[in-house]
Amino acid sequence: MRPRKTDRHLPACMYLKHGAYWLVKRGKWTALGKAYGSALTEYARLTKPSTGGMPNLIERALPFILKDKSASTRKQYEQAARVLADALQEFNADQVTQADIADIKRAYADRPNMGNRILSVLRLIFHHAVEWGEIPNNPAIGMRRYVEAKRDRYLSDQEYAAIWAAGSDSLRAIMDVAYLTGQRIMDVLRLRLSDITDGGIEIRQGKPGQRMLVEMTPGLRDAIEAAKTLIRPARAMTLFCTMRGARPYAYRTVRDMYASASEKAGVANTTLHDLRAKALTDIDREGGDAQALGGHSSAAMTKRYLRVLKTVKATPPTAIKR
């Protein structure tokens, strides 16, 4: 719900007015008493959720929502579910209105991505509640999402080369394979040696689960061979792995490696995700199929990755006529 500006020690919907504590819910003021301790006891009695309370509904619906989702999406949805369980802890499913949802949305006006994620999860939760016959309709349907700013950062060849030169041997190999395959960084870090064939690299995308074959090119073959020369434990199963445990690199580790090399190279405002955007933009400019390389089901999804590099050229009048 909307964050408090005063009396932040009080639980949600509990207010102090004229020396007494009140429970305010759906416009109704219920007296709790003047003593703080007894008021909290009464508050707990009145707000104790029933078996149909929102936290219970969220807990029951979440496993169905997370099914078949990628690890990163599961983590984001679980975070959104925790926010919702806290914000709606005193509500039953049939008590939540669009006004209540709008309050939650407004609390994330400065974080539109998170606000939209919360709206998406809440809509899915209520979808299950409707299917289970617990509520007649879904109050989250029709709630407008925030407009998220589209990232338009394009990593130039010169910037790529500078970061590459400033990075470790491992980062250089990861960058090259990520760029030449056009895949998400997590899918690159999970590449197994057995996925690599003379014909190309077989990839099962973590998001959205697309199976694809990235054809082997001379440049990609060179990048793979360079990656294989990295020092690795004999039992390693993946192309990129740590020396300790022979496990795939964690995303956070590679993210920090890239950030450090970018800072050293003097290249600002860039993230690992810019490698995929650069790959899809470059293949599109070369006349290739960016949608196929990205593994996207729609051209609209691919368009989110393409960076507009063309500058409009305009010719002014030849002279001022007097």
N, C-alpha and C positions, 0 to 999 in steps of 0.2 A: 504494500500500500504506500501512500505518499509519506515520505519520511517526516518525523516530527521536527519542529523547530524549538519547542520547549517541553519540559517534563519528559525528557528522553528516558528516564528510569522507569516510567510506567509502561505496562504492556499495551499492545495494540487495542484501540477502541476504549481505553480507560482514561478518564480525564479528571482533573481536580478543578472544581469550580465552587466559589463561595464557601470554602472550607470543607467541602465534602467531595467524595469520590463518586464518579458516575460511569456507568457502562453505556456507551453510545453506539448503537448498531441499527443500521437502516433507518436513521432519523429518530429513533426512540431512545429517550434518556431513562435509564434505570438506576435508582439510588443504590449505592453499595455501602454507604456508611461514612463516618467521619474519621475513624481510626484506620490508619494505613494497613495494618496487619489483618484486621477483620474484613476490610474492603477487598484485599487480595483473596481471602478465602471465599468470599461471596462471588468474586469475579471468576475464580476457578470453577465454582459450582455452576455458574450460569453459562460459561463458555466451553465447558467440557464437551468435546465433539462426540457426536453419536457414531455408531458404526458406519454411518454413511457420510462422515465428515470428509472434507477435502483431502487432508493428509492420507487418510485411508484409501480414498479413491486414487490418488496419485500413486501410492505404493502398489495398488493392484493393477493399474493401467500401464505403469512404466515398463514392465518386462515385455509386454506386447509391442510397445512403441520402440523399444531398443532392439527388437529382434531384427537381425539381418543388417543392422547399421554398422558402419565402420567404427573402429576404436575411437577415432577423434570425434566423430559425431556422437557416440555414446557418452563420451566425457562431457561434451557441451550440453547435451540433453539432461544429463544427471544434474549438472550445475543449475540449469533452468528449473528442474523439478524441485530442487532444494529451496530455491527462491520462492517458488509458488507455494510449497508446503508451509513455509514460514509466513508468507503474506496472507494466506487463506486458512490459517490454522483454526479460526473460530467459525468457519462457514461450513454448512452442508452444501452439497452439490446444487441442490435446487434453490439455494439462497444467493448464489453468485449472479450478479447482473452485469450488463455491459458497462454500467457506470463503475462498478468495482474493478473490472478489467481495465477500463480507461485510467483509473487511478494508478494501477500497477504500471501501465504503459508510460504514463507521464513521469514516473520516478526514474525512467531510463531514457529520458529525452536526450541526455548528453552521451548516451551509449546506445545508439540505434541498433547496432548489430545484436547486442545482447537483448535489447527490448524486443526485436523481431523474433529472436530465438525463443524467448519466453512465450510470446503469443502463439508461435507454432506448436510448442509443446502443450500449452493449455488447450488449444483447439483439438489436438489429438486425444488428450485426456477426456475432454467432454464428448468427443466422438464415441469413445468406448462406453461412456456413461449412458449415452443415448441408445447404443446398441444393446446394452444390458437392461434397458428399461428403467433406469434410475432417474432420468430427467426426460422431459418431453422434447426439448430442443437444445441446440448447442449455442450458448450465449457468446462464444468466441468468434462465431462465423459473422463476417461483415465488419470486423474490427480492422481498420486500415493499418497497414504496416508502415514503419518509417521508411523514407527513401534513403537508401544507403549510397554513399558516395562511391563511384566506380574508380578503382585505382587505375591511373593512366601512366604509371612509371614504366618507361622502356629502358632496359639496360643495353647501352650501346656496345658495339664490339670492343671499343677502346676501354670502356669501363670493365667489361668482362675480363679482358686480358690483364688489366691492372689488378683486379681482385685475385685472379688465378695466379699471377706471379707472386702475390703477397701471401698466398695460402700454403698450407703444408701439402705434402705429396698426396695424402689421403683426401684432403679437400679438393685438390685439383682433379683427381680421378672422379670423385663424386660429382663435381660440377660438370665435367665433360659428359659423363654418362647421363646425367639428368637432362642436360641441354639436348644431346643428340637423340634421346628417346622421347623427349617432351613429356615425361611422366611426372606425377606428383612425387615429392621428395621421399615420402614414406614408402611408396611403391619401389623406388630406386633402392632404398636402404634394405628392403626385404628381398631383393633379387638373389635367387639361389644359383649356384654354379650350374646346376642341372637345368636351369631355365634357358641357358645360353646354347644355341645350336649354330651350325654353319649358316642356316637360313635366316636366323635372327634371334630375338629375345622374346620368349613367351611370358606374357605378363597377365596376372589376375589383379586387376585394379581393386584396391581396397574400397574405393568410392568411385563409381557405384557398383562395383563387382563385375565390371566388363572384362571378358577374356579377349586378349588381342595378341597379335604378333607384330613386333616392330622389326621390319626387315633389316638385315645386316647390310651396312654400307662400309666402304673402306674407312671412313672416319670413325664410325662406331666400333668397327673391329679394332682399330688402333687404340681407342679409348678403353675397350674391354681388356686388351692385352696389357695396357699400362696399369690398369687396376689389379690385374692378376700378379703383377710384379711387387705389389705391396707386401711387406712382411706380415705373415699371417700364421696362426696355429695350423698344424697339419689337419686337425679335425674340423676346420671351418667349413660350413655348408653354404654360406652366403658370400657374394662377391665382395662386400664391404663388411668388416667385422672388427671387433676390439681384440687386442692381444689377450686380455684377461677374460676367460670364459668363452672366447670365440663367438661372442654374440653379435648380432647386428648393431650398428651404431644407433644410439637413441637420437630421436629428432632434436632434442634440446642440445645435445653435444655438437651436432653438425651446425645447428643454428648459431651457436656461440662461435664456432670455428669460422663461419662465414662472416659474422658480424665483426670479429677481430680482424680478419683479412680485409674487409671493406674499409674499416677505420684506418688501417695501416696504409691502404692504397689511396685514401682520400676520396673514396666514393661514398656519397651520402644518400640517405633515403632509399635504401635497397634492402630486400629480404630474399630469402631462399626462393620464395614463390615467384620472384621475378625471372628465374631461370625458365620456368615452364611458360610464362607469358612471352618471354623472348623467343623460345623455340616455336611456339604456335604462330606468333607474329611473323617470324622469319620464313617459316614454311609457307605461310599464306602469301607473303610477298613474292616468293619464288614460284607461285602458281601451284603449290601442292595442296593436299587435302588436310587442312588444320583440324577439321572436325574428326576425321578418322584417327589422326595422330593423338588427339586429346582423349579419344574414346568416349566422346559425348553423344548422347542420344538426340540432341537437337542443335541446330545452328545457333540458336539464341544463347545456349550455354557456352559454346565456343567463342561467341562474340565478346563475352565478358573478359576473355583473356587477350583479345587482339588489341594492340595499341595503335592508335591513329598516328602515323608518321608523316603523312602528307601535309604540306603547307599550301594553303590556297594562294594562288598567284593572281593578283589583280593589276590591271593596267589603268593608270589615271588618264584624264584628258590631256591632250597634247599641249594646250595653252589656254590662257584666260582670254576670252573674247571681250574687247572693250569697244 
